[in-house]
């Protein structure tokens, strides 16, 4: 059985929410977003075991507030100027030994259920060293050329059967995640799986979950309020 740790990235500003607080501290039914996310991660039993460690990245000026909210069993570290830098900082804060798999999750996906984390780790345990959850794309997708305010020409229609909207938590063997971050330190990527892809290594996709939607805009926050009400959380 594998031992799993999790990294929860929560250092974003949340400016697009139009809120004075960092996004992770914005309340949903009076509970901060980061607390919702952490609770669901800690409820997971990947490979039948509780998480061996949870490291949360926070805005530097809010580390103490995050630590008070999350309690003594959660490690809180200052995040970097980018998500990638934040994940690297959290990786460095993990226990040096005894961790086989690392989950990387965005606090903005606060309502991702525990079973999604378990599904990702099960795929890593089955032999896939990099695993992401993803949902089929419902919209028709067009590849477009250059243009301006009056529009752009369509170059092609992409076969949406081949597309997935990728979510978190993403799961990796610890060795691969550390190697990917070391190799990609100077080359930005939108997610950790992208760093693995740059190594020329495969990434496996498992079914995602609609509840793992990202909270980015005021509309997303309103939907999160509804979801929290339905779940009674």
DANOR-V839570 format. One record per residue. RES is the residue in three letters. PHI is phi in degrees with one decimal (* if undefined). PSI is psi in degrees with one decimal (* if undefined). OMEGA is omega in radians with two decimals (NA if undefined). Layout:
res | phi | psi | omega
RES | PHI | PSI | OMEGA
RES | PHI | PSI | OMEGA
//
This chain:
res | phi | psi | omega
UNK | * | 142.3 | -3.07
UNK | -92.1 | 151.5 | 3.05
UNK | -100.6 | 130.9 | -3.00
UNK | -120.3 | 134.3 | 2.97
UNK | -115.1 | 161.3 | -3.14
UNK | -131.1 | 143.7 | 3.01
UNK | -112.7 | 129.6 | 3.13
UNK | -117.5 | 111.8 | -3.10
UNK | -85.8 | 123.0 | -3.04
UNK | -144.2 | 31.0 | -3.05
UNK | -99.0 | 7.0 | -3.10
UNK | -72.8 | 157.7 | -3.09
UNK | -81.1 | -30.5 | -3.10
UNK | 73.5 | 25.1 | -3.08
UNK | -61.0 | -33.1 | -3.12
UNK | -71.6 | -14.3 | 3.04
UNK | -79.4 | -12.1 | -3.10
UNK | 67.5 | 33.8 | -3.07
UNK | -118.3 | 145.4 | -3.14
UNK | -72.3 | -28.1 | 3.14
UNK | -81.0 | 155.2 | 2.93
UNK | -57.3 | 148.3 | -3.06
UNK | -51.6 | -42.8 | -3.05
UNK | -67.4 | -17.6 | 3.11
UNK | -97.5 | -4.4 | 3.11
UNK | -65.7 | 131.1 | -3.08
UNK | -79.7 | 143.1 | 2.95
UNK | -123.2 | 110.4 | -2.99
UNK | 54.2 | 45.8 | 3.04
UNK | 72.1 | 6.2 | 3.10
UNK | -116.0 | 127.2 | -3.11
UNK | -59.4 | 147.2 | -3.14
UNK | -51.5 | -44.8 | -3.08
UNK | -64.0 | -31.6 | 3.12
UNK | -70.5 | -42.8 | 3.05
UNK | -55.5 | -47.8 | -3.09
UNK | -63.7 | -45.0 | -3.11
UNK | -65.2 | -40.5 | 3.14
UNK | -58.6 | -43.1 | -3.10
UNK | -70.8 | -37.6 | 3.05
UNK | -63.6 | -44.9 | -3.09
UNK | -69.7 | -20.0 | 3.08
UNK | -78.7 | -15.7 | -3.12
UNK | -69.9 | 150.1 | 3.05
UNK | -126.9 | 68.6 | 3.14
UNK | -62.9 | 133.2 | -3.08
UNK | 55.7 | 25.3 | 3.10
UNK | 80.1 | 5.2 | -3.09
UNK | -121.5 | 152.3 | 2.99
UNK | -67.7 | 161.3 | 3.08
UNK | -58.4 | 137.8 | 3.10
UNK | -77.0 | -25.2 | 3.13
UNK | -164.3 | 149.7 | 3.01
UNK | -131.6 | 121.6 | 3.10
UNK | -115.1 | 127.6 | -3.11
UNK | -113.6 | 133.7 | 3.05
UNK | -96.7 | 137.5 | -3.06
UNK | -133.4 | 157.7 | 2.97
UNK | -56.6 | 138.6 | -3.01
UNK | -53.2 | -38.3 | -3.08
UNK | -78.7 | -4.0 | -3.10
UNK | -119.6 | 12.4 | -3.10
UNK | -58.1 | -44.2 | -3.11
UNK | -64.0 | -40.2 | 3.14
UNK | -65.2 | -41.5 | 3.11
UNK | -63.2 | -44.8 | -3.11
UNK | -60.9 | -38.7 | 3.12
UNK | -66.7 | -40.0 | 3.14
UNK | -66.7 | -39.2 | -2.95
UNK | -93.7 | -17.2 | 3.05
UNK | 89.3 | 171.1 | -2.98
UNK | -70.5 | -17.7 | -3.09
UNK | -85.0 | -4.9 | 3.14
UNK | -111.0 | 132.0 | 3.10
UNK | -89.7 | 130.0 | 3.12
UNK | -116.6 | 128.0 | 3.14
UNK | -127.7 | 153.7 | 3.07
UNK | -65.6 | 136.1 | 3.07
UNK | -81.8 | 169.2 | 3.11
UNK | -93.7 | -170.5 | -3.14
UNK | -77.3 | -15.2 | 3.07
UNK | -130.3 | 163.5 | 3.08
UNK | -59.4 | -41.3 | -3.12
UNK | -60.5 | -43.5 | 3.10
UNK | -65.0 | -35.8 | 3.13
UNK | -65.3 | -44.5 | 3.13
UNK | -62.4 | -41.5 | 3.12
UNK | -61.5 | -40.2 | 3.11
UNK | -64.1 | -40.1 | 3.13
UNK | -69.2 | -38.7 | 3.09
UNK | -57.4 | -42.3 | -3.12
UNK | -66.4 | -21.0 | -3.10
UNK | -92.4 | -4.5 | 3.12
UNK | -70.4 | 154.6 | 3.05
UNK | -55.2 | 141.3 | -3.03
UNK | -67.3 | -24.8 | -3.06
UNK | -132.3 | 160.6 | 2.98
UNK | 84.9 | 8.1 | 3.12
UNK | -110.7 | 120.0 | 3.14
UNK | -93.8 | -41.2 | -3.03
UNK | -126.0 | 141.6 | 3.08
UNK | -123.0 | 126.5 | 2.99
UNK | -92.7 | 137.4 | 3.03
UNK | -118.9 | 121.0 | -3.01
UNK | -131.0 | 148.3 | 3.08
UNK | -97.1 | 127.5 | 3.12
UNK | -59.5 | -26.8 | 3.13
UNK | -63.9 | -19.1 | 3.04
UNK | -96.1 | 58.5 | -2.90
UNK | -67.0 | -21.7 | -3.05
UNK | -107.4 | 17.2 | 3.00
UNK | -59.9 | 123.9 | -3.04
UNK | -73.5 | 157.8 | -3.13
UNK | -57.4 | -35.5 | -3.09
UNK | -66.9 | -21.5 | 3.08
UNK | -69.0 | -43.9 | 3.06
UNK | -60.3 | -41.2 | 3.14
UNK | -63.8 | -38.6 | 3.13
UNK | -64.5 | -41.8 | -3.14
UNK | -64.6 | -47.2 | -3.12
UNK | -64.6 | -36.7 | 3.11
UNK | -59.8 | -37.3 | 3.12
UNK | -70.2 | -36.9 | 3.06
UNK | -65.3 | -43.6 | 3.14
UNK | -61.8 | -29.8 | -3.14
UNK | -77.0 | -5.8 | 3.05
UNK | 120.3 | 3.2 | 3.10
UNK | -97.5 | 112.2 | -2.99
UNK | -73.7 | -15.5 | 3.09
UNK | -139.0 | 124.0 | -3.02
UNK | -135.9 | 134.5 | 3.07
UNK | -128.3 | 145.9 | 2.98
UNK | -87.0 | 145.9 | -3.14
UNK | -151.0 | 151.8 | 3.11
UNK | -111.7 | 144.3 | 3.04
UNK | -58.5 | 148.1 | 3.13
UNK | -88.3 | 125.3 | -3.07
UNK | -85.9 | -31.3 | -3.07
UNK | -81.4 | 154.9 | 2.95
UNK | -73.0 | 132.9 | -3.07
UNK | -110.7 | 128.3 | 3.10
UNK | -111.7 | 136.7 | 2.97
UNK | -91.0 | 126.6 | -3.02
UNK | -117.9 | 160.2 | 3.10
UNK | -96.6 | -174.3 | -3.14
UNK | -68.0 | 152.7 | 3.14
UNK | -171.9 | -164.9 | -3.10
UNK | -134.1 | -153.6 | -3.10
UNK | -64.6 | -21.9 | -3.12
UNK | -87.6 | 3.0 | 3.06
UNK | 121.9 | -178.4 | 3.14
UNK | -138.5 | 150.5 | 3.11
UNK | -77.8 | 146.0 | 3.07
UNK | -83.1 | 126.7 | 3.09
UNK | -93.4 | -34.2 | -3.11
UNK | -167.3 | 157.3 | 2.97
UNK | -100.6 | 126.0 | -3.08
UNK | -85.0 | 138.2 | 3.09
UNK | -69.3 | 107.5 | -3.04
UNK | -71.1 | -14.7 | 3.07
UNK | -63.0 | -22.1 | 3.14
UNK | -91.9 | -1.5 | -3.01
UNK | -105.4 | 147.4 | 3.00
UNK | -138.3 | 138.9 | 3.00
UNK | -86.9 | 113.1 | -2.97
UNK | -85.2 | 141.0 | -3.11
UNK | -119.0 | -171.3 | 2.92
UNK | -128.8 | 160.9 | 0.17
UNK | -76.2 | 142.7 | 3.00
UNK | -102.1 | 146.4 | -3.06
UNK | -123.5 | 143.5 | -3.09
UNK | -146.5 | 151.5 | 2.87
UNK | -63.5 | 145.1 | -3.08
UNK | -59.6 | -41.6 | -3.11
UNK | -60.0 | -43.4 | -3.10
UNK | -69.0 | -42.1 | -3.13
UNK | -63.3 | -43.1 | 3.12
UNK | -64.8 | -39.8 | 3.14
UNK | -66.7 | -40.5 | -3.14
UNK | -64.3 | -40.6 | 3.13
UNK | -69.8 | -37.9 | 3.11
UNK | -64.0 | -41.3 | -3.11
UNK | -73.3 | -29.5 | -3.05
UNK | -106.3 | 19.4 | -3.05
UNK | -58.5 | -32.3 | -3.09
UNK | -103.3 | 10.3 | -3.10
UNK | -130.3 | 105.4 | -3.08
UNK | -60.8 | 145.7 | 3.04
UNK | -138.2 | 151.4 | -3.09
UNK | -79.6 | -18.5 | 3.03
UNK | -152.2 | 170.9 | -3.07
UNK | -70.2 | -31.6 | 3.09
UNK | -61.9 | -32.8 | 3.10
UNK | -61.9 | -35.0 | 3.09
UNK | -66.9 | -37.6 | 3.09
UNK | -66.3 | -41.7 | 3.14
UNK | -59.9 | -35.8 | 3.13
UNK | -65.3 | -22.6 | 3.06
UNK | -78.5 | -4.8 | -3.10
UNK | 79.3 | 20.8 | -3.09
UNK | -106.5 | 153.1 | -3.07
UNK | -74.7 | 150.3 | 3.02
UNK | -123.4 | 133.2 | -3.07
UNK | -102.2 | 139.1 | 3.13
UNK | -109.2 | 129.2 | 3.02
UNK | -113.9 | 162.0 | -3.13
UNK | -57.9 | 133.8 | 3.09
UNK | -86.7 | -160.8 | -3.09
UNK | -147.7 | 133.0 | -3.12
UNK | -61.4 | -25.4 | -3.14
UNK | -71.4 | -12.4 | 3.13
UNK | -88.7 | 22.8 | 3.11
UNK | -63.0 | 148.8 | -3.08
UNK | -87.3 | 136.2 | 3.06
UNK | -89.8 | 108.8 | -3.11
UNK | -126.4 | -39.4 | -3.04
UNK | -116.2 | 167.0 | 3.06
UNK | -56.1 | -34.5 | 3.10
UNK | -64.5 | -42.4 | 3.10
UNK | -60.7 | -38.9 | -3.14
UNK | -65.0 | -39.3 | 3.11
UNK | -63.6 | -40.2 | 3.10
UNK | -65.5 | -39.6 | 3.10
UNK | -61.9 | -37.7 | 3.08
UNK | -60.9 | -42.4 | 3.12
UNK | -64.1 | -42.9 | -3.14
UNK | -64.3 | -42.9 | 3.11
UNK | -62.1 | -37.6 | 3.10
UNK | -64.7 | -43.6 | 3.13
UNK | -62.3 | -38.2 | -3.11
UNK | -82.5 | -12.3 | -3.10
UNK | 69.8 | 32.8 | -3.10
UNK | -116.9 | * | NA
//
